Amino acid sequence: MRILLDENIPQRVLWWLIGEGHEVVTAREAGLTGRSDQFLYAYAERHNYVLVTLDLDFSDPSRFPLSFPRIVLRPGVIDPELMHEILRDVFGQGYPLWGELYVVQPEGIARYSEEL
């Protein structure tokens, strides 16, 4: 899976995802630090990345279409070990990811798509 980690995701999550065989780039590596959400969205879409972020703005489908694949980690999901567990679950369950939005909270994963 091609994954773009927003600048607010800890390095430990990066190394875990790489170890799991994912192609991962960080916002910093891509020169996106401090850029607008719209710019980050356009970059991820252009390069076919699934965005993983703590930025709640990305959970708003009126700003970012559901066709844009992303995983938004809500407040309470900031511990790197918890992120690791949750992302392992999302990727391991075989969710399609493309064309879907996943909002992850400590109590579970909410999945949104144009089909649901």
Secondary structure, DSSP 8 states (H G I E B T S, - for coil): -EEEE-TTS-HHHHHHHHHTT-EEEETTTTT-TT--HHHHHHHHHHTT-EEEES-GGGG-TTTS-TTS-EEEE-TT--SHHHHHHHHHHHHHTT---TTEEEEEETTEEEEEES--
